[in-house]
Each structure stands twice: as structure tokens, then as C-alpha cells.
Amino acid sequence: MKPLKIYLMLLGFAIFTGATFNVAKYTVDYFSSFSAAAWRFGLAAVVMLMILMVTEGVRKNEFRKNAIAYLVLGIVGIFGFNALFFTGLKYTSPVNGALIMGLNPLVTTIFAQMILKDKMTTKQAAGIFFAFIGVLLVITQGSIETVKTLSISGGDLMIFGGNICWALYGVLGRRFVKDATPLTATTYPMTIGAVSLIVVSFFMPKPVPLPTIPIGAWGAVAFMAFFTTVLGYLWWNQGMKEIGASKTSLFFNLVPVVTMMISFATGTPVSVFQMIGTVFILLGVLTASGVITIPKHHTEKRAAVSSYQKSPFSEY
């Protein structure tokens, strides 16, 4: 698949995921965290299973080969990420949570090096640096005092745990799922995670009775299910397969930018530092993806560059 198409898919993932933060803020007034996640992934899993049956069918040998991997990915990447992330937000500030989630590309790259033995290229290192600076500017609005006053709370640790779950979801899927299409690699873990969320949601208190939930809240859940989850996860896994975990994870840096833009469109002012941070984030993604190239020096450094060009990403 052409890289441009992959990058457009990952851009779509960032847009849908960024919008989800705004949409989810509305739904939590009517659903518990586990219930909202259960409805979201339950609906998405049904759609994914239907698509799988119509297009590829159930391949028993493939499922048996990857059954354990699908179970781990479903528990870690779907159930674990959502449980830790949404619960953590109850006990920490949005600034802390967004900053911690902004570390995802760095966490993913570390796991990719440890588990996949991937080498970090010069472009990826520069992209991570630019994007991380951008995330800091967007979240802190250029205030060093905001960074200094960040405290480590139980909520912070939960969100960082969710961050680890999301990074492991991509890296472990690429490491252990064999001979599977992006559709099957997405559908089976999603179904396992959805079932886990549904079971736990039965034991969680509900903010309002189910019959009194307005149609707008159901529409928000449907958006998260069909756009963020079905399309988003398919495109994310396709990116993992085609261009690797470290490059794909950089597009997660666009998520807070999208959230900020939607907030601005709904009446929240945007600061100069947020706009500058957005430029840095876009620069980081474009640099790491190769759209913006880093000038190479003369022949004395070509040998070092060639070692990076032989990284596992080159096969994609």
C-alpha cells in the first residue's frame, strides 16, 4: 500500500480520536466510564464481526494460531487501556492526562526497540523531539510553572499505565500476530475487549437510568463506535503493519491538536503557544514520516546514515 494512503488513514485516525475526547466528555454525564466504553466497543465489535464474515470469513487455522495473542491484545489494548485511562481521568487534571498521553510515541518507540529490535532512525528521533516539544507547548501553553507543578498522583499513574497498554497493543500485535489481515487482527481483540468491558459494566453504578439517556448521548456513542473504533482501529493496525510501530505512533501526537481545534470551534479560545505547539507537532509528524527530509552532510557521515537506512522499517 502506498505510504501516502497510509498517512492519510493515520491522519483520519487522529481526527476521529481527537474528536472522541470532546464527544466523550458529553457522554460521561449519562454513562459510567465502563458503560460508555462497553457500548462503544460492543457496537463496534458487532460491526467488525459482520464485516469479517462478509469479506474474509472465519479462518479457523489462523484464529487458533493467534488465539493467545488475540486474548492478550484484547485484555491489554482494549480493556486495559480504556479502564486505566477513563478511571485515571477521575483523579487527575486534564493537563496531566494529556501530557502523559502525549508521551505515547516515545513509549511505543522504546517498546519497539525492546521487543521488535527496531532501530530508531534519525528522522524518527527528530520527529519525536519536535512532536514532544509541540505537545508540551499545547498542553502547558508555554508555562514552565505548569510543568514544575505537575504532581504524580494515582490518576497520573493510571493514565501512564493506559499509555503503556496502548503502546503494547501496537507492538505486541506486530510481534506475535502471524499471517493475519488487519481486519482479523483488529476484530478478534476488539471483541474480547468488548466482552470484558460489558461484563465489568454490569457492576458499575450508572449516572442516570438507561431510558432517560437523550438521543444526543446515544449519537455520541455511535460516533465513537463506528468512526473512532471501527475505522480508527483498522487504520491504526494497517499503519502498524505497513510502516511500523514507531512511525505510526507519532500520529497520536495530532490527537490533542484536533481536540484543541474542536474546542476552539465550540467557543474555547486558543492561545499563541497552542498554535506554535501545533506547528511543532505537525513538523514532528512530517519529519518522521519522511515528508520533510533532514539534510545530509558530506561523505564522512554517509556511513552512519546508511546504517539507519537498513533498519527494519525499510522493508515496509
N, C-alpha and C positions, 0 to 999 in steps of 0.2 A: 504494500500500500504506500502511496506517495507520502513523503513527510508532510507536505503542505496540508493534505487532508487530515492527517493525524493531529497536526497542530490546531486546525480548525475545530476538530472534535473536542480536544482538550480545552480550547477556549470556550466552547459550549458548556463543557462540564463546569468550568469556573463560573460562568454566568448563572447557570442553574443553581449551583451550590451557594454562590453569593446571595442570590435571591432567597434561598431557603432560610437564611438567618433572619431575614425580615419577616418572612411568612411564618416561621416557627414561633416568633415572638407573639404573634397573634393567636396561634393555636394553643399555646400553653395556658391561656386563660380558661380554656374549655376542656382540655385533655391533660392527664398527667404525662410526665415525660415518657414513661414506658408505654402508655396507651397511644400517644401520638406516634411514637416510633413503631409500635406494633401495627397500627392501622396503615402507616406509610409503607412498611416493608411487607405486610401481609398482602395488600393490594398489588404491590409491585411484583411479589413472588408469583401471584396468580397469573399476572400478565406475562411474566417471563416464562413460566411453565407452558402457557398456551403458545407463545411464540416458538419455544423449543420443540413442542410436539408437532407443530405445523411445518417448521422449516428443516429440522435436523432429526427429530425423533429421539427416543431414548436409546443410547448406545450402552448396553449393559457392561460390555468389557471395559469401556472407558470409565464408566462410573465405578466399577469395582476397583480398577487400578488407582483411582484418585479418591476413593471414599473417605479415607482418613484425612487426606489433605482438605477435602471439602468441609469436613466436620470442623477441623481446626480453623479454617478460614471463616466459616460461619460464626463460630463462637467468638473468635478474636476480632475479625474485621467488621462484622455486623452487630452482634450483640454487645461485645466488649466495648467497641468504640462508642456506640450510642449510649450505653449505660453509664460509662465514665464521663462522657462529655456533657450530657444533659444534666446528670446529677451534680457534676462539678460546678456547673454554672449557678447552681443554687447557693453555693458557698464561696464564690469569689466574684470579683468585678469583671465586667466585660473587657476592660483594658488588659487585665492579667490574662484572661482566657484567650483573647485574640492574639496577644503577643506569644503565648505558649504555642498556640496552633500555627503561628507563623514560622515556627522552627521546624515544621514538618519536612521540608526539603532537606535540611541538614540531617535530621534524624534518619530519613529514608536513605540518604547517601551513605551514612555510617553503617546502617544495616546491610546495604547493598555491598559494601566493601567487606564486611564481616562474613556474610552468608553467601553472597554470589561471587565474591572475589573480584568485583568490578573495580576498575581503576578510575579515579576522578581525573577528568581531563582539565586542561587549562580553562577552556570555555565554561565548563560546569562550575569550577571553583569561582571564576569571576562572576558567573550568573548568580550563584548562591550568595556571594558577597553583596552584589548590587541589590538583589531582591530582599535580603535580610535588612539592609540599611533602609530600604523603602518601607518595609513592614514596620520597623521601629518609628520612622517618621510619621506614618499613617496613624499608628496606634497612640504614640506619645505626643503627637502634634509638636514635635521638636523640643519638648521639655525634658531636660536631663533629670530634673527633680522627680518626674513621673517614674523614670527608670529606677532612681535611687530608692523611691518609697515602695517599690513592688515588694510585697511580703509573700513568703511561702506558706500557704495555708493548706488545709486538707482539700479544698476545692481546686487549688492550683495543682496539687499532686494528682488529683483525679483527672484533670484535663490533660496533664502531661502523660498520664497513663493512657488516655484515649488517643493522644497523639502517637504514642508508641504502637498502639493497636492498629491504627490506620497505616502507619509505615510498614508494619509487619504483614498486613493484609496484602500489600502490593509485592513485597519482596518474597515472602513465603510462597505466594501463588506462582511467581515466576520460577522459584526454585523447585517446588515439589509437584506442581500440576503438570502432568505429561500427556502429550498427544490430545489435548482438549482445545476446542474452539473457544474464543472469547465468550460466546453465548453460554455454553455449558459451564465454563469456569466462573461465570457470573451468577447463573441461575441457581445452581445447587447450594453454594454457600449462602446465597441470599435467602433461600427457602429455609435452610437450617437456622439461620439467624432470626428470621421472622417467626418461626415456631417458638424459639426460645423467648423472644420478646413478648409474644402473645401469652405464653404460659405465665411469665412473671407479671404481666399487666393485670391479670385477674386478681392479684393480691395487693395491687396498689390502689390507694384512695383516689376517687375521681372528683375533680373540682366541681362539676355540675352534672346532673342526671343526663344520660345519653339522649333522651327525647328532646331536651331543651337546647341542644347544641345547634347554633344557627347554620344556615346553608353556607355562609362565607367560610366558616371554620372547616366544614367538610370539603369545600373547594380548595382550601389551602392544603389540606391533607392530600387531596387528589393531585395537586400540582407537585408536591414533594414526592409522591409515589411514582407518577408517570414520567415526569421530566427529570427531576434530580436523581431519582433512584434508578429507573429503568434505563433511560438514555445516558444519564451521567455515569453509572457504573459500567455500562457496556463500553462507553467511550474511554473511560479510565483504564479498564482492563486491556482494551485494544492498544492504548498508548503504552502500557507496561510491556506488552508483547512486542510491539514494533520498534520502539525507541528506548526501552529500558526504564528501570525504576527511578533513577536519579533525574533524568531529563523530564520524565512525566510529572514527578512530584513538584517540580518547580512551578507548574501551573496552579498549584494550590495557593501560591503567593498572590494570584489575581483575585482570589475569593474575597479578602477584605476590601479590595478596591471596588469590586462590584457591589458589595454591601454598602459601602460608603456612598457610591453613586445613587443607589436606590434610596438611601436615607435622605440624600440631598434633594432628590426629586419629590420626596414626600414632605419636604419642609425643613429638614435639618441642614444648617449651614455647613459649608466645607471650608476648612482653613487653608492658608497658603502652604503650611507644612504637609498637609494631607495631599495637596496637588503635587508638591515636589516629591513626596514619597511615592505617589502613583507613577511618576516618571521613572524613578529608580526601579520600581518593581517591574514595569514594562521593559526597561533596559536589561534587567537581570534575566527575564524570560527569553527575550530576543537573543541575548548573548549566548545563553546556554543552549538554545535550540539551533544556533548556527546562522540565524538570520543576520545578526551583526557579528562580524568577524574581528578577532583580535589580531592586529598587525604583527607579523612575524619579523624577527630580526634577521641578521645575516647568517651565513652558513655555520658560524660557530655554535649556534643554538638549534640548528635543524635536527641534530641527533636527538636532543631532548624532546623536541616536538614530535618526532616520528614515533617515539615510544608511546606517547599518548594516542596517536592515530591508530595504534594496534590494539586499543582497548576493546573489550567485549562489545561495546556499543557499535563498533564499526560493522558488525555483521547485520545490523538492523538497517 
